[in-house]
């Protein structure tokens, strides 16, 4: 019959169970952080979009006038990672950061609410894009308003958080594994005493096992004494 160590079985089982639980926690927390990032980016894009829309007018020929532009410095740098574009059937205006590029037409934008999506953009970038169709006061023209952020910024932030979290959870796993080792040592201490007293019984049949064993071991010690 193959012998095995109860101590090592308990230790390995505890270490594997804690590692699995922390791995699931790492994955869930990383996904939650990514969702939080996307919500924050959406709020920032909405703020800039409302600034654009607030000063937006369109004349009868479809020509666009924007009175107040967003002031984020990235919008002034070609391929800066942050972009806006306002389009009618007659004209398109866009941020300097788009340079000679343009955001693609939208298959899902509507006039009811702001919508977000991921899409391929200019300069080989993957974009997180916010868009909506608006109709300025006093105009019958439908205007597509789009703002986008390079998704690399989200990816870098998520990866940095994920790596820091993984290091923290690994340290936590080490602490919990150490706590499990102490728990197993304390839990098996009565069995160590039982082994010592059984050794004494082999040399002196008049000896008896002492009282005070845990409830789980007591039936065994009572049977041996009887």
C-alpha positions in Angstrom: 0.0 0.0 0.0 1.3 3.4 -0.9 2.0 5.6 2.1 1.3 9.3 2.0 1.6 12.2 4.4 -1.6 13.7 5.8 0.3 16.9 6.6 1.5 17.4 3.0 -1.9 16.5 1.6 -3.6 19.2 3.7 -0.9 21.7 2.9 -1.0 21.1 -0.8 -4.8 21.1 -0.9 -4.9 24.4 1.0 -2.2 26.1 -1.1 -4.0 25.0 -4.4 -7.4 26.1 -3.2 -6.2 29.5 -2.1 -4.2 30.0 -5.3 -7.3 29.1 -7.4 -9.5 31.5 -5.4 -6.9 34.4 -5.8 -6.5 33.7 -9.5 -10.2 34.0 -10.0 -10.2 37.2 -7.9 -7.3 38.6 -10.0 -9.2 37.9 -13.2 -12.5 39.4 -11.9 -10.8 42.5 -10.5 -8.9 43.1 -13.7 -12.2 42.9 -15.7 -13.9 45.3 -13.2 -11.0 47.7 -13.5 -11.2 47.7 -17.3 -14.9 48.4 -17.1 -14.3 51.2 -14.7 -11.7 52.7 -17.0 -14.1 52.5 -19.9 -16.8 54.3 -17.9 -14.4 57.0 -16.9 -13.3 57.5 -20.5 -16.9 57.6 -21.7 -17.7 60.3 -19.1 -14.7 62.4 -20.3 -15.7 62.0 -23.9 -19.3 63.0 -23.1 -18.0 66.1 -21.4 -16.1 67.1 -24.5 -19.0 66.1 -26.8 -21.4 68.3 -24.9 -19.0 71.2 -25.2 -19.0 70.7 -29.0 -22.7 70.4 -29.2 -23.4 73.4 -27.0 -21.8 75.7 -29.5 -22.9 73.9 -32.7 -24.9 75.5 -35.4 -25.6 74.5 -39.0 -26.7 77.0 -41.7 -29.3 76.0 -44.4 -26.6 74.8 -46.7 -25.3 72.3 -44.2 -22.2 74.3 -43.2 -21.0 73.8 -39.6 -20.0 76.4 -37.1 -18.5 75.4 -33.8 -18.2 78.2 -31.3 -16.4 76.4 -28.5 -13.8 73.6 -29.0 -12.5 71.1 -26.4 -9.2 72.2 -25.0 -7.4 68.9 -24.3 -3.8 69.3 -25.7 -3.9 65.9 -27.4 -6.5 67.3 -29.8 -3.9 69.7 -31.2 -1.2 67.0 -31.9 -1.4 64.9 -35.1 -2.0 61.3 -34.1 -2.4 62.6 -30.5 -4.7 59.7 -29.5 -7.8 61.9 -28.8 -10.0 62.9 -31.7 -13.3 64.6 -32.5 -15.2 64.9 -35.7 -18.5 66.6 -36.6 -20.2 65.7 -39.9 -23.2 66.7 -42.0 -24.1 65.7 -45.5 -22.3 68.8 -46.8 -19.3 69.3 -44.5 -17.0 67.6 -42.0 -15.0 69.3 -39.4 -12.4 67.5 -37.2 -9.7 68.0 -34.6 -6.2 68.8 -35.7 -5.1 65.5 -34.1 -6.8 63.7 -37.1 -4.6 65.7 -39.5 -5.5 64.4 -43.0 -7.4 61.3 -41.7 -11.0 60.9 -40.7 -13.2 58.8 -38.5 -15.3 56.3 -40.3 -19.1 56.5 -40.8 -21.3 55.1 -38.0 -23.6 52.1 -38.5 -25.2 52.4 -35.1 -25.4 56.1 -34.1 -28.9 57.4 -33.4 -30.5 60.6 -32.0 -31.7 59.0 -28.8 -28.5 58.5 -26.8 -24.8 58.5 -26.9 -23.4 55.1 -27.9 -19.9 53.6 -27.6 -18.1 51.1 -29.6 -14.5 49.8 -30.4 -13.4 50.3 -34.0 -10.3 50.6 -36.2 -9.2 54.2 -36.6 -6.6 56.3 -38.4 -2.8 55.9 -37.8 -3.3 52.1 -37.3 -4.9 52.7 -33.9 -7.8 50.9 -32.3 -10.3 53.4 -30.9 -12.8 53.7 -28.1 -15.5 55.8 -29.8 -18.4 57.8 -28.6 -21.0 59.1 -31.0 -24.5 60.4 -31.5 -26.7 62.1 -34.1 -27.9 65.6 -33.0 -30.1 68.2 -34.6 -29.1 71.7 -33.6 -31.9 74.2 -32.7 -33.4 75.9 -35.7 -31.9 73.4 -38.2 -33.3 70.4 -40.0 -29.8 69.0 -40.6 -28.8 65.8 -38.8 -25.2 66.1 -37.5 -23.0 63.1 -36.5 -20.8 64.0 -33.5 -18.0 61.6 -32.8 -15.2 61.5 -30.2 -12.6 58.8 -29.9 -9.7 57.8 -27.7 -6.8 55.5 -28.6 -7.4 52.2 -26.8 -3.7 51.8 -26.2 -4.1 54.2 -23.3 -6.7 51.9 -21.7 -4.6 48.8 -22.4 -1.5 50.3 -20.7 -3.4 51.3 -17.6 -5.1 47.9 -17.4 -1.8 46.0 -17.8 -0.1 48.2 -15.1 -3.0 47.5 -12.7 -3.0 43.8 -13.5 0.7 43.4 -12.9 0.6 45.3 -9.6 -2.5 43.3 -8.5 -0.8 40.0 -9.4 2.2 40.9 -7.3 0.0 41.8 -4.3 -2.1 38.7 -4.6 1.1 36.5 -4.9 2.3 38.0 -1.6 -1.1 37.5 -0.1 -1.0 33.8 -1.3 2.3 33.4 0.4 1.0 34.8 3.7 -2.2 32.6 3.5 -0.1 29.5 2.6 2.0 30.2 5.7 -1.1 30.6 7.8 -2.4 27.3 6.4 0.9 25.6 7.4 0.5 26.9 10.9 -3.1 25.7 11.0 -2.1 22.2 9.8 0.7 22.0 12.4 -1.7 22.9 15.2 -4.4 20.6 13.8 -2.1 17.6 13.7 -0.5 18.2 17.1 -2.8 15.8 18.9 -1.8 13.1 16.5 1.8 13.7 17.2 1.1 13.2 20.9 -0.9 10.1 20.2 2.0 8.6 18.2 4.3 9.3 21.2 2.0 7.7 23.7 1.4 4.7 21.4 5.2 4.2 21.3 5.1 4.1 25.1 2.4 1.4 25.0 4.6 -0.9 23.0 7.2 -0.9 25.8 4.7 -1.1 28.7 1.3 -2.7 28.3 0.0 -1.2 31.5 0.3 2.3 30.1 -2.9 4.0 29.0 -3.5 6.8 26.5 -4.1 10.1 28.3 -7.4 12.0 28.2 -8.0 15.4 26.6 -7.8 14.4 22.9 -10.1 16.2 20.4 -13.6 14.8 19.9 -12.6 13.3 16.5 -9.8 11.3 18.0 -11.4 10.3 21.3 -13.2 7.2 20.0 -9.9 5.8 18.8 -8.0 6.5 22.0 -10.9 5.0 24.0 -10.9 1.8 21.9 -7.1 1.4 22.3 -7.4 1.9 26.1 -10.2 -0.7 26.3 
